[in-house]
Amino acid sequence: MPAKRSLVDEIAAAIPRHQTTLPWWQKLTPEQTAELQPILAAWKAGVFGTRRRTASRVISIALQSLGITIGEQGVDNWLKRAS
């Protein structure tokens, strides 16, 4: 007869294990990634100005044409990490 599991064991078994998720820019196809490179280079070069939130909003809208659905906060985080 198997040993009875404790309440702690039951709770621990019911909680999903943490799975690391990749950021959106690491989940893209190679073609989509190639499209992002010049956008990031333009941001770093100052082509889009200095207002990151404004640039993020416009970039987010433009990325939809590539089939990339990401909000302005996601784009903002991407630009911040690259700076």
MIDOSE-1310 file (N, C-alpha, C; in nm, 2 decimals, decimal comma, always signed):
residues 83
mpak	+0,08/-0,12/+0,00/+0,00/+0,00/+0,00/+0,09/+0,13/+0,00; +0,07/+0,22/-0,10/+0,15/+0,34/-0,10/+0,13/+0,43/+0,02; +0,23/+0,50/+0,05/+0,22/+0,59/+0,17/+0,13/+0,71/+0,13; +0,05/+0,75/+0,23/-0,04/+0,86/+0,21/+0,04/+0,99/+0,20
rslv	+0,00/+1,07/+0,09/+0,07/+1,20/+0,08/+0,02/+1,30/+0,18; +0,11/+1,38/+0,23/+0,07/+1,49/+0,32/+0,00/+1,60/+0,25; -0,07/+1,68/+0,32/-0,13/+1,80/+0,26/-0,03/+1,89/+0,19; +0,09/+1,90/+0,25/+0,19/+1,98/+0,19/+0,23/+1,92/+0,05
deia	+0,24/+1,79/+0,05/+0,27/+1,72/-0,08/+0,16/+1,75/-0,18; +0,04/+1,75/-0,14/-0,07/+1,77/-0,23/-0,07/+1,91/-0,29; -0,04/+2,01/-0,20/-0,04/+2,15/-0,24/+0,08/+2,17/-0,34; +0,20/+2,11/-0,30/+0,31/+2,13/-0,39/+0,29/+2,07/-0,52
aaip	+0,22/+1,95/-0,53/+0,19/+1,89/-0,66/+0,10/+1,97/-0,74; +0,01/+2,04/-0,68/-0,09/+2,12/-0,75/-0,04/+2,25/-0,81; +0,07/+2,30/-0,76/+0,12/+2,43/-0,81/+0,21/+2,40/-0,93; +0,18/+2,47/-1,04/+0,26/+2,44/-1,17/+0,40/+2,49/-1,15
rhqt	+0,49/+2,42/-1,20/+0,63/+2,45/-1,20/+0,66/+2,57/-1,28; +0,75/+2,66/-1,23/+0,78/+2,78/-1,31/+0,86/+2,74/-1,44; +0,81/+2,79/-1,55/+0,88/+2,77/-1,67/+0,93/+2,90/-1,72; +1,06/+2,90/-1,76/+1,12/+3,03/-1,81/+1,06/+3,05/-1,95
tlpw	+1,01/+3,17/-1,97/+0,96/+3,21/-2,10/+1,06/+3,31/-2,17; +1,08/+3,29/-2,29/+1,17/+3,38/-2,37/+1,10/+3,51/-2,39; +1,18/+3,62/-2,40/+1,12/+3,75/-2,44/+1,07/+3,74/-2,58; +0,97/+3,83/-2,62/+0,91/+3,82/-2,75/+1,01/+3,83/-2,86
wqkl	+1,11/+3,90/-2,85/+1,21/+3,92/-2,96/+1,29/+3,80/-2,98; +1,29/+3,70/-2,89/+1,37/+3,58/-2,91/+1,28/+3,47/-2,96; +1,15/+3,49/-2,98/+1,06/+3,39/-3,03/+1,02/+3,41/-3,18; +1,09/+3,51/-3,24/+1,05/+3,55/-3,38/+1,12/+3,45/-3,48
tpeq	+1,06/+3,46/-3,60/+1,12/+3,38/-3,71/+1,25/+3,45/-3,75; +1,34/+3,38/-3,82/+1,46/+3,45/-3,87/+1,43/+3,57/-3,95; +1,33/+3,56/-4,03/+1,29/+3,68/-4,12/+1,25/+3,80/-4,04; +1,16/+3,77/-3,93/+1,12/+3,88/-3,85/+1,24/+3,94/-3,77
tael	+1,33/+3,86/-3,73/+1,45/+3,90/-3,65/+1,53/+4,00/-3,74; +1,54/+3,96/-3,87/+1,62/+4,04/-3,97/+1,55/+4,18/-3,98; +1,42/+4,18/-3,98/+1,35/+4,31/-3,99/+1,37/+4,40/-3,87; +1,39/+4,34/-3,75/+1,41/+4,41/-3,63/+1,54/+4,48/-3,62
qpil	+1,64/+4,42/-3,68/+1,78/+4,47/-3,67/+1,79/+4,62/-3,71; +1,74/+4,65/-3,83/+1,75/+4,79/-3,87/+1,67/+4,89/-3,79; +1,56/+4,84/-3,73/+1,48/+4,92/-3,64/+1,56/+4,96/-3,52; +1,62/+4,85/-3,46/+1,70/+4,88/-3,34/+1,83/+4,97/-3,37
aawk	+1,89/+4,94/-3,48/+2,00/+5,03/-3,52/+1,96/+5,17/-3,54; +1,84/+5,19/-3,60/+1,79/+5,33/-3,62/+1,76/+5,40/-3,48; +1,70/+5,32/-3,39/+1,68/+5,37/-3,26/+1,81/+5,41/-3,19; +1,91/+5,33/-3,19/+2,04/+5,36/-3,13/+2,11/+5,48/-3,20
agvf	+2,08/+5,50/-3,33/+2,14/+5,61/-3,40/+2,07/+5,74/-3,38; +1,95/+5,73/-3,31/+1,88/+5,86/-3,29/+1,78/+5,89/-3,40; +1,76/+5,81/-3,49/+1,67/+5,84/-3,61/+1,53/+5,86/-3,56; +1,49/+5,80/-3,45/+1,35/+5,81/-3,40/+1,34/+5,91/-3,29
gtrr	+1,44/+5,99/-3,27/+1,44/+6,09/-3,16/+1,48/+6,03/-3,03; +1,45/+6,10/-2,92/+1,49/+6,06/-2,79/+1,38/+6,01/-2,70; +1,26/+6,03/-2,75/+1,14/+5,99/-2,67/+1,11/+5,84/-2,70; +1,16/+5,76/-2,61/+1,15/+5,61/-2,62/+1,00/+5,57/-2,62
rtas	+0,92/+5,62/-2,53/+0,78/+5,58/-2,53/+0,71/+5,61/-2,66; +0,73/+5,72/-2,71/+0,67/+5,76/-2,84/+0,72/+5,67/-2,95; +0,85/+5,64/-2,95/+0,90/+5,55/-3,05/+0,84/+5,41/-3,04; +0,83/+5,37/-2,91/+0,78/+5,24/-2,88/+0,64/+5,22/-2,94
rvis	+0,56/+5,32/-2,92/+0,42/+5,32/-2,96/+0,41/+5,30/-3,12; +0,49/+5,38/-3,19/+0,49/+5,38/-3,33/+0,55/+5,25/-3,38; +0,66/+5,20/-3,32/+0,72/+5,08/-3,36/+0,62/+4,96/-3,34; +0,55/+4,96/-3,23/+0,45/+4,86/-3,20/+0,35/+4,85/-3,31
ialq	+0,30/+4,96/-3,36/+0,20/+4,96/-3,46/+0,26/+4,91/-3,59; +0,38/+4,96/-3,62/+0,45/+4,92/-3,75/+0,48/+4,77/-3,75; +0,51/+4,71/-3,63/+0,55/+4,57/-3,63/+0,43/+4,48/-3,66; +0,31/+4,53/-3,65/+0,19/+4,45/-3,68/+0,19/+4,41/-3,83
slgi	+0,24/+4,50/-3,91/+0,25/+4,47/-4,06/+0,34/+4,35/-4,09; +0,43/+4,32/-3,99/+0,52/+4,20/-4,01/+0,46/+4,08/-3,94; +0,34/+4,09/-3,88/+0,28/+3,98/-3,81/+0,33/+3,97/-3,67; +0,39/+4,07/-3,62/+0,44/+4,07/-3,48/+0,35/+4,16/-3,40
tige	+0,27/+4,09/-3,31/+0,18/+4,16/-3,23/+0,24/+4,18/-3,09; +0,29/+4,30/-3,06/+0,35/+4,33/-2,93/+0,31/+4,47/-2,90; +0,27/+4,49/-2,77/+0,23/+4,62/-2,73/+0,35/+4,71/-2,71; +0,31/+4,84/-2,69/+0,42/+4,94/-2,67/+0,51/+4,92/-2,55
qgvd	+0,46/+4,86/-2,45/+0,54/+4,83/-2,33/+0,65/+4,72/-2,36; +0,61/+4,62/-2,44/+0,70/+4,52/-2,49/+0,81/+4,58/-2,57; +0,77/+4,67/-2,66/+0,87/+4,73/-2,75/+0,96/+4,82/-2,66; +0,90/+4,89/-2,57/+0,98/+4,98/-2,48/+1,08/+4,90/-2,40
nwlk	+1,04/+4,79/-2,35/+1,14/+4,70/-2,28/+1,25/+4,66/-2,37; +1,22/+4,62/-2,49/+1,32/+4,58/-2,59/+1,42/+4,70/-2,62; +1,37/+4,82/-2,64/+1,46/+4,93/-2,66/+1,54/+4,97/-2,54; +1,48/+4,96/-2,42/+1,56/+4,98/-2,30/+1,68/+4,88/-2,28
ras	+1,65/+4,76/-2,31/+1,75/+4,66/-2,29/+1,87/+4,68/-2,39; +1,83/+4,73/-2,51/+1,93/+4,74/-2,61/+2,02/+4,87/-2,59; +1,97/+4,96/-2,51/+2,04/+5,09/-2,49/+2,16/+5,07/-2,40
